């Protein structure tokens, strides 16, 4: 018998930005097509799906509906910890949900905080500094070229060819751009001028790691450069701009996948994730960031492309995420039962 699954989302990917917002303000949000694709995938496994918008009224709707589990693809409404808002509500109500928890989601979205944890766990990541609005900008300890991006955004928001800066004047200009348009901390890191890869996975104890995907920069206009920008994702989404499986030898493939798993676990992520990396001149994969809420747009999102090349249908991907979450909750319940028995 199927479950009652609450599918929680934030709709509005194609809505125009409001006055004062950056042009990619809604890049993280989901389209109606994606939401319905996830719902159909869950229904194909015999589950009853309740569509629940993630907003200020969600707590009361969840209190009333009480789904068996929530399939969470919410990006949140506002703030640097917005992706944690719905999971926090669900934990207060005692409702299980798919994907990473409150702390992991907050840390992963704050790229500087994530990079600090990566360093602690020995995960290679580019050297970096952060600059708050109004703070004096210094590049001491960093080597040009540098890369500037908003510290707490996803979906390549704020990333463009101009994000790569070659000198102090360009650095200062781009940091001010991030401060003024995105109204948040600017993250500045050393630019890794190598091949770019992304690795997706589903599961926990022994996650299924999908084939490595490489972004092919040589096929875009030269003036764009080797930047996986928001523009790249929107304009050059055909398979000719990606290679999956990536043309890498067995040693590099193993290094990319192992690095992805270590990064995934370093932040406490669960069930599903995607790790973006660049290959340094020293042959080391450097983690740029991790996405514990990867997009699920069929045939478009990086995770879906990798899963497809790994032999997973879209329905199998969606239900694989749900299965991973259910197994995790079952394991936690079993531990609690054993502890209770020991106490008795």
C-alpha positions in Angstrom: 0.0 0.0 0.0 1.3 3.4 -0.9 2.1 6.3 1.4 0.6 9.8 1.6 3.5 11.9 0.4 3.5 15.7 0.8 5.3 17.3 -2.1 6.6 20.6 -0.9 7.9 23.2 -3.4 8.4 26.8 -4.2 6.8 27.7 -7.5 7.8 30.7 -9.7 10.9 29.9 -11.8 9.7 31.9 -14.8 8.1 34.8 -12.9 9.8 38.2 -13.7 12.0 39.6 -10.9 10.6 42.5 -8.8 12.0 45.9 -9.0 15.5 46.0 -7.4 15.9 42.2 -7.6 18.7 40.7 -9.8 17.7 39.2 -13.1 18.2 35.7 -11.9 16.3 36.2 -8.7 14.0 33.2 -9.3 16.6 30.8 -10.7 16.3 28.4 -7.8 12.5 28.1 -7.8 10.7 25.3 -9.6 8.5 25.3 -12.6 5.0 23.8 -12.7 6.4 21.2 -15.1 9.0 20.0 -12.7 6.6 19.8 -9.8 4.1 17.8 -11.8 6.9 15.5 -13.0 7.9 14.7 -9.5 4.3 14.2 -8.5 3.7 11.8 -11.4 6.9 9.8 -10.5 5.7 9.4 -6.9 2.2 8.4 -8.1 3.7 5.8 -10.4 5.0 4.0 -7.3 1.5 3.9 -5.8 1.8 6.9 -3.5 -0.9 9.5 -2.9 0.6 13.0 -3.4 -0.4 16.2 -1.7 0.9 19.4 -3.3 1.9 21.9 -0.6 3.4 25.3 -1.4 6.3 26.1 0.9 5.3 29.5 2.5 4.3 31.1 5.7 1.1 29.0 5.8 2.9 25.7 5.5 3.0 24.9 9.2 -0.7 25.1 9.5 -1.3 23.1 6.3 1.1 20.4 7.6 -0.7 20.3 10.9 -3.9 19.6 9.2 -2.8 17.2 6.4 -0.2 15.2 8.3 1.4 13.3 5.4 3.3 10.1 6.1 6.5 11.8 4.7 7.3 15.0 2.8 9.3 15.0 -0.5 11.1 18.3 0.0 12.2 20.4 -2.9 11.6 23.7 -1.2 14.2 26.5 -1.6 12.6 28.7 1.1 11.4 32.2 1.0 14.2 34.5 2.2 17.4 34.8 4.1 20.7 33.0 4.1 19.2 29.9 5.8 16.1 29.8 3.7 16.5 26.2 2.6 16.2 25.1 6.2 12.8 26.8 6.9 10.6 23.9 5.8 12.7 21.2 7.3 12.6 23.1 10.6 8.8 23.1 10.5 8.7 19.4 9.6 11.0 18.5 12.5 8.8 20.6 14.9 5.8 18.6 13.7 7.6 15.2 13.8 7.0 14.6 10.0 9.7 12.7 8.2 11.1 14.3 5.0 13.5 13.5 2.2 16.9 15.1 1.9 19.3 16.8 4.2 18.4 18.4 7.5 18.2 21.9 8.9 21.9 22.3 9.7 23.3 20.7 6.5 21.0 22.8 4.3 22.0 26.0 6.0 25.7 25.3 5.9 25.7 24.1 2.2 23.9 27.3 1.1 26.5 29.4 3.0 29.4 28.6 0.7 32.0 30.1 3.1 30.8 28.0 6.0 30.8 24.9 3.8 34.3 25.6 2.7 35.5 25.8 6.3 34.0 22.4 7.0 35.6 21.0 3.9 38.9 22.2 5.1 38.4 20.7 8.5 37.6 17.3 6.9 40.5 17.5 4.5 38.3 18.1 1.4 40.3 20.1 -1.2 38.6 23.5 -1.9 40.0 26.7 -3.4 41.6 29.3 -1.0 39.0 32.1 -0.2 38.0 35.2 1.7 34.7 36.8 2.3 33.7 40.5 2.3 30.7 42.1 3.9 29.1 45.2 2.4 31.2 48.2 3.5 34.2 46.1 4.4 37.6 47.1 3.1 38.6 44.7 0.2 42.0 43.0 0.5 43.4 40.2 -1.7 46.3 39.5 0.6 47.0 35.7 0.7 45.1 35.1 -2.6 46.5 34.7 -6.1 44.9 36.2 -9.2 42.9 35.3 -11.1 40.1 35.2 -8.5 36.4 34.3 -8.7 33.7 36.4 -7.1 30.2 35.2 -6.3 27.3 35.7 -3.8 28.1 33.7 -0.7 24.5 32.4 -0.2 23.0 31.6 -3.6 22.5 28.6 -5.7 21.7 27.7 -9.4 24.7 29.8 -10.6 23.0 33.0 -9.4 25.4 35.9 -9.7 27.9 33.9 -11.8 29.0 35.3 -15.2 32.2 35.7 -17.2 32.7 38.9 -15.2 32.9 36.9 -12.0 36.5 35.9 -13.0 38.7 38.9 -12.1 42.3 39.4 -13.2 43.4 42.3 -11.1 42.5 44.4 -8.0 40.4 46.9 -9.9 38.2 44.2 -11.4 38.0 42.5 -7.9 36.7 45.6 -6.2 34.2 46.3 -8.9 32.8 42.8 -8.9 32.6 42.6 -5.1 30.7 45.9 -5.1 28.4 44.4 -7.8 27.5 41.4 -5.5 27.0 43.7 -2.5 24.7 46.1 -4.4 22.6 43.7 -6.5 22.5 40.6 -4.2 22.7 42.5 -0.9 24.9 39.9 0.8 28.4 38.7 1.6 30.7 38.3 -1.4 32.8 35.1 -1.6 36.2 35.5 -3.3 38.2 32.4 -4.1 41.2 31.5 -6.2 40.1 30.5 -9.7 40.8 26.9 -10.6 41.5 27.1 -14.3 40.8 23.4 -15.1 38.1 21.0 -16.2 34.8 21.2 -14.4 32.9 18.1 -13.2 29.8 17.4 -11.2 29.0 14.2 -9.4 25.5 13.2 -8.2 24.5 10.5 -5.8 21.4 9.0 -4.1 21.6 7.0 -0.8 23.4 7.0 2.5 25.5 4.1 3.8 26.5 2.9 0.3 25.2 5.7 -2.0 24.6 5.1 -5.7 27.1 7.4 -7.4 26.1 8.4 -10.9 28.5 8.7 -13.8 30.7 11.8 -13.6 29.5 14.6 -15.9 31.9 17.2 -17.4 30.9 20.7 -18.6 32.3 21.2 -22.1 33.4 24.8 -22.4 35.1 24.6 -25.7 31.8 24.7 -27.6 30.5 28.0 -26.2 31.5 31.4 -27.5 35.2 32.1 -26.6 34.3 35.4 -24.9 32.2 33.5 -22.4 35.2 31.5 -21.2 35.2 28.5 -19.0 32.6 29.6 -16.6 29.5 27.5 -15.7 27.3 30.5 -15.5 23.5 31.0 -15.2 23.6 32.0 -18.9 25.4 28.7 -19.7 22.7 26.7 -18.0 19.9 28.5 -19.8 21.3 28.9 -23.3 23.6 25.9 -23.8 21.6 23.0 -22.3 21.9 20.5 -25.2 23.8 17.3 -24.6 26.6 18.6 -26.9 27.8 20.9 -24.1 28.1 18.0 -21.6 29.9 14.7 -21.5 28.5 12.0 -19.3 30.3 9.7 -18.5 33.1 12.2 -18.6 36.2 11.2 -20.6 38.5 10.5 -17.7 40.7 7.6 -16.7 39.8 5.2 -14.0 42.1 6.9 -11.4 40.6 10.3 -11.9 37.1 8.9 -12.0 37.7 7.2 -8.6 39.2 10.4 -7.2 36.2 12.5 -8.3 33.7 10.1 -6.9 35.5 9.6 -3.6 35.9 13.4 -3.1 32.2 13.8 -3.8 31.3 11.3 -1.1 33.6 12.8 1.4 32.3 16.3 0.8 28.7 15.0 1.0 29.4 13.4 4.4 31.5 16.3 5.7 28.4 18.5 5.7 26.1 15.8 7.0 24.1 15.6 3.8 21.7 12.7 3.4 19.6 10.9 0.7 20.6 13.0 -2.4 23.2 15.5 -3.4 25.4 16.8 -6.2 29.0 18.0 -5.8 30.7 20.5 -8.2 34.4 20.3 -8.7 37.3 21.7 -10.7 40.5 19.9 -11.6 43.6 21.8 -10.4 46.9 22.0 -12.3 48.2 19.6 -9.6 45.6 16.9 -10.7 43.6 17.3 -7.5 39.7 17.7 -7.7 38.8 20.9 -5.8 35.3 21.1 -4.4 33.6 24.3 -5.4 30.3 23.6 -3.6 27.7 21.0 -2.8 24.0 21.1 -3.6 21.9 19.0 -1.2 18.7 20.1 -3.0 19.7 19.5 -6.6 17.3 20.4 -9.4 14.9 17.7 -10.6 13.8 19.2 -13.9 13.5 16.2 -16.3 16.1 16.1 -19.0 17.6 19.4 -17.9 18.9 19.4 -14.4 22.5 18.0 -14.0 21.4 15.3 -11.5 18.7 14.0 -13.9 21.2 13.9 -16.8 23.7 11.9 -14.7 21.0 9.5 -13.4 19.8 8.9 -17.0 23.3 8.1 -18.1 23.6 5.8 -15.1 20.6 3.8 -16.3 18.0 5.3 -14.0 14.7 6.5 -15.3 13.3 9.7 -13.9 10.7 7.8 -11.9 13.5 5.6 -10.5 15.5 8.7 -9.5 12.6 10.4 -7.6 11.5 7.2 -5.9 15.1 6.3 -5.2 15.4 9.5 -3.1 12.2 8.6 -1.3 13.4 5.1 -0.6 16.7 6.4 0.8 14.8 8.6 3.2 12.5 5.9 4.3 15.4 3.5 4.9 17.1 6.2 7.0 14.1 6.8 9.2 13.6 3.0 9.6 17.2 2.6 10.7 16.9 5.5 13.2 13.7 4.0 14.6 15.4 0.6 15.0 18.3 2.2 16.9 15.8 3.9 19.2 14.0 0.6 19.8 17.3 -1.1 20.7 18.2 1.7 23.1 14.8 1.5 24.8 15.2 -2.3 25.1 18.6 -1.9 26.7 17.3 0.7 29.1 14.6 -1.7 30.2 
